Amino acid sequence: MPANRKYLSTSPLTKCNRLTAGLLGSFLASLAFHLALTAWLELDIVLTISIFSFFIVWIGLMLIAYWIRKVWQVWALILMITLVSLGAIYLAMPF
Amino acid sequence: MADKRDYNVFFDTHTVSGIVISTGLYMIFLAGAFALFMENINHWEANEPVRDAAAYIDYDGVLEHLEIMGYDMHGRTVRIRNDQGKIQVFSLPLTNKSLHSNPSAILSDSLAKGSIRLHLESQTFAEVKMIPVDRFKKLGGFLYGLHYFHPIPYGMELSGIVAAIFLFSIITGLIIHWKKIVSNFFTFRLKSTIKNLWADAHSALGIIGLPYQFMFALTGAFLGFHLIFLNPVATMYYGNSIHEVYKDVFPSFSNNKDFAPHGHSDEHVSVNSLVNNTLVEIGDRDISYMDVVVKNYKDENAHLGILYTLENNDGLLSNGEKGYRLTDGKKVFENEVGRTQTLLFGAILTIAKLHYASYGGYFVKIIYFLLALLTCFVIISGVMVWLKAREKNRIYASRRKFNANVGAIYLGICLGLYPAIALMFILTKTFPMEMRHRFDWISWLFLAFWVAYTIYAYFSKNHFHINRNALILAGGMGILVPVLNGFHSGLWFWKSLQMGYPDSFFVDVGWIVLGTATLISAYYAKPLNEKARKAKKGIPIMPEVETIK
């Protein structure tokens, strides 16, 4: 009944890397994404939705981090979301 | 699940995340189930009669009385509300020492500028000594604090993380059961192997409780861990102040620059008249709760915030808030039920109401209580699946002893909590109210019992005994609770309702029902020994059902 070890990664380094991407990386991506939404749309509306969706997006990205087979692809996705969001925030700022 | 790899990966993440949070989550759900009735338990403990909610409060009189008592009132933010027919006054210490001080102050300077925590009689303003003041030093409040790990540092944030990981476990669990969700729902192989019994219980009850658990994971994650999201938002869009965010949600409790003191001023509009204005605007709808906050009293920039909850006719959205400037009585902010309510105000209150079950009376609370117990069972059965799957598996042979130890400790912590809570109820009705450090003794004995039960479980390792003994202890003590309450306070459950003590009646009867049910299930609990069952009934053990086709 326990999951078949054949399909799981065995190297501790990969495991650790994936866990970091899943917990921390997806947290940062979710945070950057919601801050970018807040920068462009009306604050009250975005915050209202964010207090629910922030956690859902975080956990959803964590799932995707385990679903994608290669860890570097996970990091690429997370960095892409984060950087695009940061760019959007930069464009919206009045400086 | 199309792919064997995906299935196994999600299965493994479900197992690992579930095992990591299991005991913490069990604590959250069991303590939380009791904490739903926090107010009732507090009243039961203190033998308080029916609440007098409609008592009239003379707010101006209270504020003047505080000045007469010698407190330095200038620039104070004072919160006044009705607490069981008494007036509860609360204020933080003054931070700005340069403000004009009260010339008639008879208290020493540090006391006059210090915090205020008082209970006053509603007519005479005579001080009422109410012990204990700390909300976590009452039984209901303690269970509520335990529910989000309040006794340990950063407990609230930790419970928020546990809730977020719980969300992950729920979704991975749903993914691995997705294909067989319908057939699993109708499968309960009671007569098959023990492993199948636990697995069926885990998936069928998990699916039944899924919407409820999802709601709690999400609202719990927000309530415990919201600062990790709101702090960056405040830094970026609110000028680095979380108080600016609070101003958008609850202006009455905000401390932002709009509410900074300007300078001393004696003239102000009567608080009573503004409260009356609010009552007139609310009209004929009944109010179940009202909180009045006076900000910067005796200042040019004095404000008044009024928060109210309507009587439960409007379901989820029944909270409102109004704010006035005290110099001229102008209305400055308003969150009126169903009309000018801001979205964020409504959303956060919705989260709170869903989480605390405060929207539908006792019926909803009892359903929440039962569903919380069901979730506790899902957690325990998950741990049992984890243990049983490893007990006879050759791959885990080298770690068999370690797994057995972990399993025994987990079961000890989880199952020991229920009798420990029952013991707390007994101790509150054994120790006299006047005893010094009464609640410290109670909470330390609670912890000692809980730790002792875990140690017993570690040495016993017999799952059946750990479970049955916990049930017998909890059931026995639960039945004793109303008896001890009767001897302690004279409020026997057959007459407390007529005498006007509904909370006393409710908690006593609740424990009779709960204790009886616990003892009955302890009586019917039988050791789930595979060989014994097989030999006795002659049932062949079913072949293992392949999970992946």
Interface residues (C-beta under 8 A of the other chain):
Chain A: M1 P2 A3 N4 R5 K6 Y7 L8 L31 H34 L35 T38 A39 L43 D44 I45 L47 T48 S50 I51 F52 F54 F55 I56 W58 I59 G60 M62 L63 Y66 W67 R69 I89
Chain B: K4 R5 D6 N8 V9 F10 F11 D12 T13 T15 A164 L167 F168 I171 T172 I175 K195 A199 L218 A221 F222 F225 H226 F229 P232 V233 M236 Y237 D248 T342 L343 L344 G346 A347 I348 I351 V385 A389 R390 N393 I395 Y396 T547
